[in-house]
Amino acid sequence: MTDNSLAAEKVKSFPHKPGVYLMKDEAGRVIYVGKAKDLRNRAGSYFLKAAAEDQRTAKLVLEIRDIDYLEADSEVDALLVEARLIKDIQPKYNRELKDGKTFPYLEIRTDEDFPRVEFTREPQAKGSRLYGPFPNSSGLRGAIQVLQKIFVFAPARSTSTRTTNAGVGSGRACWLRSTNARRRATCGSRRPTIVKTSAGCRSSSKGTSSR
């Protein structure tokens, strides 16, 4: 029997369900975390002859002494759990998420008079409402663009978390408002002053005026 034969036998009892598997070395340290649509099939593939001969996995296979798993409700959930575990454990053989990159969130700044809607990888501890995390950053950015065309809200002002929107200048504050049936964007280097009138609200800033 090979040194990883016990782990190979253990995999045979894994369910045919999505989830995350954790490979451990002789000291019990997690050395690799992976996701799977089918836990038994995916984790079991590491104990086949092909994995032992593949340069990408050969060294990992030699160090495996034990393996555990966590079930997930779906492949997407497995992806998110995998990312969280890699960030927390920093396994020896995981490389993709060791650069500090995390999954993005859609953040609504509820602590502001005009709540901003932002794409962020560093959510605020307080004063915000979060949706996510999302496994696809480009998909989230696209969704924010679509939402901004439908709803009137203030986009992100920070260049580090900026969202590309039509009519929004890079790094400049832009406040959106609705005029009759047409939505327009009023941009400027200064934050506009909101003036309440009997007819509704209008925005103005020094040197400019709105009708």
Backbone bond lengths (Angstrom), bond angles and torsions (degrees), N, CA, C in turn:
res aa  C-N    CA-C-N  psi(-1)  N-CA   C-N-CA  omega(-1)  CA-C   N-CA-C  phi
1 M - - - 1.470 - - 1.533 109.84 -
2 T 1.336 116.59 140.84 1.464 120.61 177.42 1.507 110.56 -81.05
3 D 1.349 115.98 166.78 1.459 120.93 -176.95 1.525 113.15 -62.18
4 N 1.334 117.34 -28.83 1.466 119.03 -178.97 1.528 112.26 -99.51
5 S 1.320 115.98 14.90 1.463 119.58 -177.28 1.524 112.97 -64.70
6 L 1.335 117.72 -33.62 1.460 120.38 178.64 1.530 111.12 -65.08
7 A 1.332 115.40 -40.43 1.464 119.68 177.15 1.524 110.35 -66.44
8 A 1.327 116.14 -38.13 1.465 120.70 178.50 1.520 111.30 -62.26
9 E 1.321 116.10 -38.89 1.471 120.11 177.80 1.521 111.13 -69.86
10 K 1.315 116.00 -37.42 1.461 120.80 -178.76 1.526 111.40 -63.11
11 V 1.322 116.38 -37.01 1.469 121.48 -178.91 1.527 111.79 -60.80
12 K 1.322 116.61 -28.84 1.459 120.67 -178.10 1.529 112.74 -64.19
13 S 1.332 116.29 -16.73 1.467 120.31 178.94 1.533 111.94 -96.84
14 F 1.327 117.24 -1.17 1.471 120.86 179.33 1.529 109.87 -67.63
15 P 1.319 118.21 148.85 1.476 120.87 179.73 1.531 111.73 -77.66
16 H 1.322 115.54 158.68 1.464 121.50 174.66 1.531 107.86 -87.29
17 K 1.327 115.45 62.87 1.463 121.72 -177.10 1.524 109.61 -136.83
18 P 1.346 117.23 161.47 1.465 118.89 176.68 1.519 111.36 -69.74
19 G 1.306 115.30 152.99 1.458 119.10 179.35 1.515 112.41 169.82
20 V 1.325 114.74 -163.83 1.463 122.38 -178.07 1.525 108.64 -127.19
21 Y 1.326 116.36 137.38 1.458 120.53 177.97 1.529 109.50 -114.86
22 L 1.329 115.60 145.15 1.462 122.07 -177.23 1.524 109.16 -123.10
23 M 1.318 116.50 116.66 1.454 121.85 179.90 1.526 109.98 -94.11
24 K 1.322 116.16 138.12 1.463 120.85 -175.26 1.528 111.39 -124.36
25 D 1.340 114.97 153.59 1.465 119.90 178.75 1.531 110.39 -93.32
26 E 1.313 116.19 -169.15 1.467 121.31 -176.57 1.517 112.75 -63.49
27 A 1.332 116.55 -28.97 1.465 120.85 -179.89 1.520 112.56 -86.49
28 G 1.328 117.35 -1.02 1.457 120.64 -179.52 1.519 113.60 87.45
29 R 1.347 118.05 6.58 1.461 121.82 178.58 1.524 110.07 -79.30
30 V 1.322 116.12 139.71 1.467 120.83 176.37 1.526 107.82 -73.85
31 I 1.328 116.86 119.68 1.465 120.60 -178.24 1.527 112.60 -108.24
32 Y 1.335 116.16 -12.04 1.466 118.77 177.46 1.518 109.96 -158.72
33 V 1.322 115.16 138.62 1.467 122.18 175.87 1.520 107.70 -123.77
34 G 1.315 116.13 131.61 1.459 120.10 179.63 1.515 111.46 -138.55
35 K 1.323 115.80 158.57 1.465 121.69 178.44 1.521 109.03 -106.50
36 A 1.323 116.62 159.26 1.456 119.85 -178.59 1.520 111.74 -153.09
37 K 1.315 114.42 144.06 1.473 120.48 171.62 1.522 108.59 -76.37
38 D 1.331 114.89 -36.40 1.459 122.58 177.31 1.526 106.80 -129.85
39 L 1.315 117.03 106.07 1.460 121.50 -174.33 1.532 113.41 -58.07
40 R 1.317 117.13 -45.95 1.462 119.04 -176.64 1.526 111.83 -65.09
41 N 1.326 115.99 -45.09 1.462 119.19 -178.17 1.525 112.33 -67.65
42 R 1.326 115.86 -44.86 1.462 119.71 -175.96 1.526 111.60 -68.98
43 A 1.332 116.80 -52.19 1.466 120.03 -179.13 1.525 110.51 -64.27
44 G 1.335 116.57 -35.21 1.450 120.17 -179.82 1.514 113.34 -67.02
45 S 1.341 116.99 -24.30 1.465 120.26 -178.09 1.529 111.99 -65.44
46 Y 1.328 117.76 -21.86 1.469 120.81 179.80 1.528 112.48 -73.32
47 F 1.305 116.25 -13.54 1.464 119.34 -177.88 1.531 111.83 -106.86
48 L 1.318 115.98 14.46 1.453 121.67 174.34 1.526 109.76 -89.78
49 K 1.310 117.08 160.77 1.462 122.51 -177.99 1.529 111.53 -58.51
50 A 1.342 116.10 -36.76 1.467 120.67 -177.98 1.527 111.77 -61.42
51 A 1.331 117.85 -39.69 1.463 121.27 -179.96 1.528 111.54 -67.95
52 A 1.332 116.25 -35.55 1.464 120.31 179.91 1.521 111.81 -70.40
53 E 1.331 116.79 -23.82 1.460 121.09 -178.73 1.519 113.26 -97.16
54 D 1.323 116.62 -15.18 1.469 121.11 -179.92 1.532 109.77 -76.78
55 Q 1.327 118.09 127.72 1.467 122.11 -178.42 1.523 112.61 -59.84
56 R 1.326 116.50 -29.27 1.467 119.91 -177.66 1.525 112.27 -72.70
57 T 1.327 117.15 -25.66 1.465 119.94 -175.50 1.528 114.68 -122.32
58 A 1.309 117.00 -9.27 1.469 120.30 -174.12 1.532 113.03 -57.41
59 K 1.325 116.71 -46.19 1.462 120.24 -178.27 1.521 111.66 -65.91
60 L 1.330 116.57 -40.44 1.468 121.40 177.53 1.519 110.43 -60.89
61 V 1.322 116.58 -48.09 1.462 121.72 -177.37 1.522 111.39 -57.08
62 L 1.337 116.72 -38.51 1.465 121.10 -178.55 1.524 112.51 -65.27
63 E 1.331 116.76 -25.78 1.471 120.37 -176.41 1.526 113.63 -94.29
64 I 1.322 117.94 -11.58 1.468 120.71 -177.34 1.527 110.64 -68.47
65 R 1.338 115.21 127.37 1.460 120.47 176.58 1.535 111.59 -124.51
66 D 1.321 115.77 -20.86 1.470 119.82 179.61 1.525 107.95 -152.62
67 I 1.315 115.95 161.84 1.467 120.23 179.95 1.528 109.29 -152.59
68 D 1.313 116.64 138.49 1.466 123.37 177.31 1.519 108.98 -129.34
69 Y 1.313 116.47 173.08 1.461 119.67 -179.88 1.526 111.87 -146.69
70 L 1.311 115.11 160.37 1.458 123.42 174.22 1.529 107.19 -130.22
71 E 1.304 116.57 124.40 1.471 119.72 179.00 1.523 110.43 -74.54
72 A 1.336 115.72 151.97 1.462 121.80 176.72 1.527 108.69 -132.89
73 D 1.317 116.08 157.90 1.466 119.97 -178.50 1.524 112.62 -73.39
74 S 1.334 116.35 -26.35 1.456 120.59 -177.55 1.525 110.09 -155.86
75 E 1.326 116.71 173.27 1.459 121.47 177.14 1.524 110.81 -64.15
76 V 1.333 116.33 -37.73 1.463 120.33 179.41 1.523 110.39 -63.90
77 D 1.337 116.20 -44.23 1.466 119.90 177.44 1.527 110.63 -61.54
78 A 1.335 116.35 -39.47 1.461 120.35 178.86 1.525 110.59 -62.90
79 L 1.318 116.14 -39.89 1.465 120.86 178.26 1.519 111.59 -61.09
80 L 1.325 116.65 -43.53 1.465 121.29 -178.71 1.529 111.65 -69.53
81 V 1.326 116.22 -39.81 1.469 120.01 177.88 1.524 109.79 -65.28
82 E 1.333 116.49 -42.41 1.464 120.64 178.37 1.523 110.75 -58.15
83 A 1.335 116.00 -46.61 1.463 120.18 -178.90 1.525 111.46 -61.31
84 R 1.327 116.40 -42.79 1.460 120.50 -179.61 1.522 111.24 -64.33
85 L 1.320 117.15 -42.91 1.462 120.82 -179.33 1.526 111.67 -66.44
86 I 1.324 116.08 -40.15 1.467 119.52 178.89 1.523 110.05 -63.21
87 K 1.328 116.92 -41.64 1.462 121.00 178.44 1.528 111.24 -63.64
88 D 1.330 116.36 -40.26 1.464 120.59 -176.04 1.532 112.73 -78.54
89 I 1.333 116.55 -40.83 1.458 120.60 -173.26 1.527 112.98 -92.79
90 Q 1.335 117.06 -32.05 1.472 122.39 -175.89 1.534 111.42 54.56
91 P 1.326 117.11 61.19 1.468 120.18 -178.11 1.533 112.45 -62.55
92 K 1.285 115.37 150.51 1.468 123.10 -175.93 1.523 113.26 -57.25
93 Y 1.326 117.40 -39.93 1.456 120.19 -173.98 1.530 114.94 -99.97
94 N 1.299 116.42 5.30 1.469 119.43 174.26 1.521 108.61 -93.77
95 R 1.309 116.81 132.70 1.458 120.70 -176.38 1.532 113.05 -121.94
96 E 1.307 117.80 -36.42 1.471 122.06 -168.53 1.523 113.91 -58.72
97 L 1.336 117.75 -37.57 1.458 119.90 -175.57 1.522 113.28 -107.71
98 K 1.334 117.57 20.39 1.456 120.46 178.38 1.524 112.75 -87.47
99 D 1.344 117.62 1.17 1.456 120.77 -178.00 1.519 112.57 -88.32
100 G 1.339 116.50 5.75 1.453 119.93 178.94 1.515 113.58 87.51
101 K 1.320 117.25 0.61 1.454 120.44 -178.76 1.517 109.80 -78.51
102 T 1.320 116.91 134.63 1.447 121.21 -179.15 1.523 109.75 -121.44
103 F 1.314 116.10 168.80 1.455 119.92 177.50 1.525 110.11 -72.91
104 P 1.327 116.99 145.89 1.458 120.44 -176.60 1.528 113.90 -83.15
105 Y 1.331 114.11 160.37 1.453 122.53 176.09 1.520 109.30 -126.54
106 L 1.319 116.02 157.83 1.459 121.47 167.73 1.523 105.13 -97.93
107 E 1.328 116.07 121.06 1.468 121.40 -174.65 1.521 110.30 -117.57
108 I 1.321 115.90 130.12 1.464 122.14 175.38 1.518 107.72 -110.30
109 R 1.343 116.13 119.45 1.466 120.97 -176.10 1.526 110.16 -81.33
110 T 1.306 116.56 91.25 1.465 122.14 -176.06 1.522 113.20 -77.09
111 D 1.327 118.20 -6.09 1.465 120.77 -179.81 1.526 112.25 -90.16
112 E 1.332 118.25 8.71 1.456 122.39 -178.43 1.532 110.83 -115.59
113 D 1.323 116.38 152.57 1.461 120.61 178.26 1.527 110.99 -61.90
114 F 1.335 115.38 -36.87 1.456 121.43 176.79 1.534 107.10 -118.82
115 P 1.335 117.27 87.11 1.470 121.04 -173.83 1.527 112.88 -54.63
116 R 1.328 115.50 125.77 1.456 120.76 175.70 1.530 110.06 -83.25
117 V 1.299 116.36 148.48 1.460 122.89 175.28 1.518 106.65 -111.34
118 E 1.334 116.85 119.99 1.448 120.44 -170.54 1.528 113.58 -129.27
119 F 1.308 114.00 152.00 1.467 122.89 166.16 1.519 105.44 -91.54
120 T 1.317 118.03 124.83 1.459 119.07 -177.71 1.520 111.99 -146.47
121 R 1.320 114.70 148.59 1.460 121.45 171.92 1.523 110.61 -108.14
122 E 1.345 115.93 -2.96 1.459 121.59 -179.59 1.530 108.95 -130.83
123 P 1.333 117.14 78.64 1.469 121.21 -177.32 1.520 112.76 -59.45
124 Q 1.337 115.58 145.75 1.457 121.54 176.15 1.519 109.68 -70.20
125 A 1.319 116.37 145.23 1.464 120.89 -179.69 1.523 111.44 -69.72
126 K 1.344 116.49 -35.40 1.460 121.22 -178.84 1.522 109.91 -138.28
127 G 1.317 115.29 163.23 1.453 120.32 174.50 1.518 114.88 74.83
128 S 1.317 116.72 24.87 1.457 118.83 179.11 1.520 110.57 -150.87
129 R 1.323 113.37 159.50 1.466 120.27 176.75 1.516 107.45 -118.63
130 L 1.324 116.79 128.06 1.458 121.18 -173.76 1.515 112.62 -108.48
131 Y 1.341 114.76 145.98 1.452 122.18 172.82 1.534 106.70 -130.75
132 G 1.301 116.88 126.73 1.449 120.09 -178.77 1.518 110.44 136.15
133 P 1.337 117.92 -161.36 1.471 126.71 5.35 1.523 112.15 -75.30
134 F 1.346 115.91 161.26 1.446 122.84 179.31 1.525 109.53 -110.80
135 P 1.331 117.55 136.06 1.463 119.87 -178.87 1.517 113.94 -76.85
136 N 1.348 116.85 -16.47 1.460 120.70 -176.40 1.518 109.85 -121.89
137 S 1.334 118.09 108.92 1.461 121.68 -176.29 1.525 112.17 -69.21
138 S 1.328 117.65 -39.13 1.466 119.93 -179.62 1.521 110.74 -67.08
139 G 1.323 116.39 -34.71 1.459 120.19 177.46 1.517 111.61 -65.24
140 L 1.341 116.51 -38.95 1.460 120.34 178.53 1.525 111.04 -67.09
141 R 1.325 116.93 -42.38 1.471 119.75 178.06 1.526 110.96 -60.94
142 G 1.324 115.69 -40.98 1.458 119.93 178.57 1.523 111.78 -64.59
143 A 1.327 115.89 -38.89 1.467 120.25 179.46 1.526 110.80 -64.83
144 I 1.332 117.11 -38.64 1.464 120.79 178.79 1.524 110.40 -64.25
145 Q 1.320 117.14 -39.33 1.459 120.71 178.06 1.521 111.23 -62.17
146 V 1.332 115.77 -43.00 1.468 120.17 179.32 1.524 110.59 -65.88
147 L 1.326 116.74 -44.03 1.461 120.87 179.51 1.519 111.68 -61.00
148 Q 1.335 116.37 -36.29 1.454 119.40 -178.11 1.527 112.30 -70.26
149 K 1.321 115.70 -24.82 1.462 119.45 176.69 1.531 111.35 -76.37
150 I 1.332 115.79 -23.08 1.467 120.95 -177.70 1.519 111.87 -94.90
151 F 1.331 116.19 -43.64 1.452 121.80 -177.59 1.525 110.52 -110.14
152 V 1.323 114.91 156.61 1.458 120.62 178.52 1.520 108.33 -99.19
153 F 1.312 116.75 111.46 1.461 119.90 177.32 1.514 109.74 -149.46
154 A 1.322 115.27 165.20 1.466 121.34 -179.09 1.514 109.20 -87.34
155 P 1.330 118.16 123.96 1.461 121.18 179.04 1.517 111.95 -77.52
156 A 1.300 115.86 174.02 1.460 121.09 -179.30 1.514 111.13 -64.22
157 R 1.341 116.37 144.25 1.460 121.27 178.12 1.513 112.37 -100.98
158 S 1.334 116.52 -21.15 1.465 120.03 -177.39 1.513 110.99 -76.84
159 T 1.328 116.57 135.02 1.459 120.40 179.85 1.519 111.36 -70.05
160 S 1.340 117.25 -22.51 1.458 119.90 -178.81 1.513 111.64 -74.94
161 T 1.349 117.02 -24.90 1.450 120.17 -179.87 1.517 110.71 -125.08
162 R 1.359 116.81 24.37 1.451 120.22 -174.10 1.518 111.91 -66.10
163 T 1.311 114.95 151.44 1.447 122.28 175.71 1.505 107.88 -115.01
164 T 1.318 117.86 131.86 1.444 121.46 -179.44 1.516 109.30 -76.25
165 N 1.320 116.34 119.75 1.452 121.85 179.16 1.518 108.97 -136.83
166 A 1.331 115.86 147.42 1.456 120.01 178.40 1.518 109.44 -63.51
167 G 1.335 115.79 129.03 1.465 120.19 177.47 1.499 114.54 86.27
168 V 1.327 118.49 2.88 1.453 120.65 -179.77 1.519 108.73 -106.79
169 G 1.330 117.58 119.68 1.456 121.48 -179.94 1.505 111.14 -75.71
170 S 1.320 117.20 146.37 1.458 121.78 -178.94 1.522 110.64 -64.15
171 G 1.355 116.46 123.77 1.446 122.11 177.07 1.525 114.67 73.08
172 R 1.318 119.07 9.87 1.463 121.15 -178.84 1.521 109.87 -112.19
173 A 1.324 115.25 145.47 1.457 119.39 178.93 1.515 109.48 -71.64
174 C 1.313 116.12 135.17 1.465 119.99 -179.13 1.517 108.69 -137.58
175 W 1.309 116.94 122.88 1.453 121.64 -177.30 1.527 108.56 -112.19
176 L 1.318 113.76 127.13 1.453 118.79 -176.75 1.522 110.22 -96.68
177 R 1.321 115.16 143.00 1.458 119.02 174.97 1.511 108.88 -145.40
178 S 1.305 116.12 163.60 1.459 121.23 -178.66 1.519 110.29 -105.36
179 T 1.323 117.07 132.21 1.453 122.60 176.14 1.521 107.56 -119.89
180 N 1.348 115.15 108.99 1.451 121.92 -174.59 1.525 110.31 54.11
181 A 1.339 117.97 -125.65 1.461 120.31 -177.94 1.516 112.05 -91.61
182 R 1.354 117.07 -5.83 1.465 120.98 -175.95 1.518 110.98 -106.82
183 R 1.329 116.36 132.35 1.456 120.49 177.23 1.510 108.44 -95.42
184 R 1.348 116.03 132.90 1.449 120.56 178.49 1.525 109.74 -129.67
185 A 1.317 115.98 159.91 1.468 121.80 176.89 1.510 108.84 -110.98
186 T 1.323 116.96 129.60 1.451 121.80 177.34 1.511 107.81 -112.65
187 C 1.349 116.74 111.84 1.464 120.97 -173.91 1.525 110.77 -111.57
188 G 1.311 116.43 152.63 1.452 120.49 176.54 1.502 111.04 -173.53
189 S 1.302 116.11 165.85 1.458 120.30 -179.48 1.514 111.39 -76.17
190 R 1.361 116.25 -17.17 1.462 120.46 178.70 1.513 109.87 -107.57
191 R 1.307 115.54 148.15 1.448 120.83 175.74 1.526 108.10 -73.40
192 P 1.330 119.08 126.49 1.460 121.22 -175.89 1.523 112.59 -69.99
193 T 1.299 115.77 154.91 1.457 122.09 175.99 1.512 108.32 -97.09
194 I 1.309 117.09 128.24 1.453 121.50 -178.54 1.533 109.07 -90.93
195 V 1.326 116.60 121.82 1.464 122.09 -178.20 1.513 108.85 -111.02
196 K 1.331 116.48 122.73 1.459 120.88 179.97 1.527 110.22 -83.96
197 T 1.322 116.30 133.56 1.464 122.25 176.77 1.510 107.79 -131.30
198 S 1.324 116.16 171.06 1.457 120.07 179.65 1.510 111.37 -66.12
199 A 1.333 116.29 -24.51 1.474 120.18 -178.77 1.520 111.86 -86.45
200 G 1.312 117.08 -13.09 1.453 119.38 -178.89 1.513 110.63 144.88
201 C 1.321 117.79 -133.72 1.455 122.61 -179.72 1.511 110.69 -128.79
202 R 1.328 115.37 144.46 1.454 119.72 172.47 1.520 107.70 -134.58
203 S 1.320 117.00 156.09 1.461 120.27 -178.75 1.508 109.65 -113.85
204 S 1.304 115.71 146.11 1.451 119.99 178.49 1.508 109.48 -149.76
205 S 1.347 116.46 156.48 1.463 122.00 175.56 1.504 107.66 -142.76
206 K 1.329 116.40 164.33 1.444 120.93 -176.76 1.511 111.08 -58.73
207 G 1.340 116.74 126.63 1.447 121.83 177.38 1.516 113.23 89.07
208 T 1.350 118.24 -5.31 1.463 121.57 179.98 1.509 109.36 -135.16
209 S 1.291 116.83 163.42 1.459 121.26 177.41 1.510 108.42 -147.86
210 S 1.331 116.90 155.57 1.461 122.49 -179.93 1.514 109.09 -122.30
211 R 1.285 116.21 143.23 1.453 121.36 176.13 1.517 110.84 -114.11
